[in-house]
Amino acid sequence: MRNALILIVCILWPGAAISQTGPSVALRIYTEEYAPWNFTDDDGAVTGLNTELIQLLLNKRGFKGRFEVVPWGRAQLFTQTQADSCFFSAVRTPEREALYQWVGPLSQEYVQLFSTNPAQPEFKHFSDAVKLRIGGQTADAFTDYGISQGLKIQRIAEIPVNLSMLQLGRIDLWLAGSVGGPYIAAQKGMRVYPVATSAEVFELWLACSLDLSDKVVAQLNSALQLIKQDGTLDAILQRYR
């Protein structure tokens, strides 16, 4: 009798069967150590402004997400080769546009050149620093931008290595984001000074696999708009300021 009732419900209300037996959404979400947007806290958990924001998007849609910190190049490779995967905080560039589906923008920052010397002269244009030794990051859109401005940049896989090289005088300047650069340096007990700033602002996004359902991407984007409208995003930004 009970089975017969369930069958009747499913016939009269097909959505009932789908809602109970449909697969749940579980995403593998990759990122790097790039505070304050995304980083590992003292307890080993992935946190940060954009991490919290993405977790809120998942919660609003009833999705699950497993966050993992990996080298930046590997985060991109995983997202291109694994279904139901994403990575952040990614700059959305023409070169990357067709490789992923996009959720965002989550946040934004400028690209800057940093020195540990407060007396370092400032440059009006990035190209004015062409003769200096500059450190950047592997598989990084900010580094690509610096190169497009005429700079010769040594690419390093890990951000802390660049900071160590800057501190030891093995590079003259470090290229990083206007928000992330000073924040990361402060975490390492260093103070850095911007000496050049990009004319354009760069948006940071969640980039997802092309194999991820279009519906899931649309739901995440609509959840982001709700969070921006109801003041939740502003509250998160205020805490990190």
Residue pairs with C-beta under 8 A, 6 or more apart in sequence:
9 16
9 17
10 16
10 17
24 62
24 63
24 64
25 61
25 62
25 63
25 64
25 84
25 213
25 216
26 63
26 64
26 65
26 66
26 84
27 58
27 63
27 64
27 65
27 66
27 84
27 85
27 86
27 208
27 212
28 65
28 66
28 68
28 78
28 82
28 84
28 85
28 86
29 54
29 65
29 66
29 67
29 68
29 85
29 86
29 87
29 88
29 206
30 67
30 68
30 69
30 70
30 74
30 75
30 78
30 79
30 85
30 86
30 87
30 88
31 38
31 46
31 48
31 50
31 51
31 67
31 68
31 69
31 70
31 75
31 87
31 88
31 89
32 38
32 69
32 70
32 71
32 72
32 75
32 159
33 39
33 40
33 69
33 158
33 159
33 160
33 184
34 48
34 89
34 159
34 177
34 180
34 184
35 48
35 180
35 183
35 184
35 187
36 48
36 49
36 179
36 180
36 183
36 240
37 48
37 49
37 50
37 51
37 88
37 89
37 106
37 107
37 179
37 180
37 204
38 46
38 47
38 48
38 49
38 50
38 51
38 69
38 88
38 89
39 46
39 47
39 48
39 69
40 46
40 47
40 69
41 47
46 67
46 68
46 69
49 107
49 236
49 237
49 240
50 88
50 89
50 106
50 107
50 204
50 206
51 67
51 88
52 236
53 106
53 107
53 224
53 227
53 233
53 236
54 65
54 88
54 106
54 206
55 65
55 67
56 223
56 227
56 232
57 63
57 103
57 220
57 223
57 224
57 227
58 64
58 65
58 220
60 223
60 226
60 227
61 216
61 219
61 220
61 223
63 216
63 219
63 220
70 78
71 138
71 157
71 158
72 137
72 138
72 139
72 140
72 157
73 138
73 139
73 157
75 87
76 87
76 90
76 139
76 207
78 85
78 87
79 85
79 86
79 87
79 100
79 207
79 208
79 209
80 99
80 100
80 209
82 209
83 209
83 211
83 212
84 209
84 211
84 212
85 208
85 209
85 212
86 100
86 103
86 206
86 207
86 208
86 209
86 212
87 206
87 207
88 106
88 204
88 205
88 206
88 207
89 106
89 107
89 204
89 205
89 206
90 96
90 100
90 141
90 204
90 205
90 206
90 207
91 141
91 142
91 202
91 203
91 204
91 205
92 102
92 104
92 105
92 203
92 205
92 207
93 141
93 144
95 144
96 141
96 207
99 207
99 210
100 207
100 208
100 209
100 210
101 207
101 208
101 209
101 210
101 212
101 214
101 217
102 205
102 206
102 207
102 208
102 217
103 205
103 206
103 207
103 208
103 217
103 220
103 221
103 224
104 203
104 204
104 205
104 206
104 221
104 224
105 203
105 204
105 205
106 203
106 204
106 205
106 206
106 224
107 179
107 203
107 204
107 237
108 201
108 202
108 203
108 204
109 177
109 178
109 179
109 180
109 201
109 202
109 204
110 177
110 178
110 197
110 198
110 200
110 201
110 202
111 142
111 145
111 146
111 175
111 176
111 177
111 178
111 197
111 198
111 202
112 175
112 176
112 177
112 178
112 181
112 194
112 195
112 196
112 197
112 198
113 123
113 126
113 129
113 134
113 146
113 173
113 174
113 175
113 194
113 195
113 196
114 166
114 173
114 174
114 175
114 176
114 181
114 182
114 185
114 192
114 193
114 194
114 195
115 166
115 172
115 173
115 174
115 192
115 193
115 195
116 166
116 167
116 190
116 191
116 192
116 193
117 193
118 193
120 193
120 195
121 195
122 194
122 195
122 196
123 129
123 195
123 196
124 196
125 149
125 196
126 146
126 149
126 150
126 151
126 196
126 198
127 149
127 150
127 151
128 196
129 151
129 172
129 173
129 195
129 196
130 150
130 151
130 152
132 172
132 173
133 154
133 170
133 171
133 172
133 173
134 146
134 151
134 152
134 153
134 154
134 171
134 172
134 173
134 174
134 175
135 153
135 154
135 156
135 162
135 165
135 166
135 171
135 173
135 174
135 175
136 142
136 143
136 146
136 153
136 154
136 155
136 156
136 162
136 174
136 175
137 143
137 155
137 156
137 157
137 159
137 162
137 175
137 176
138 155
138 156
138 157
140 155
141 202
142 175
142 176
142 177
142 202
143 153
143 155
143 175
145 198
145 202
146 153
146 175
147 153
151 175
153 175
154 171
156 162
156 165
159 176
159 184
160 184
160 188
162 171
162 174
162 176
163 174
163 184
163 185
163 188
163 190
165 171
165 174
166 173
166 174
166 192
167 190
173 195
174 181
174 192
176 184
177 202
178 194
178 197
181 192
181 194
182 191
182 192
182 194
185 191
185 192
206 220
208 216
208 217
227 233
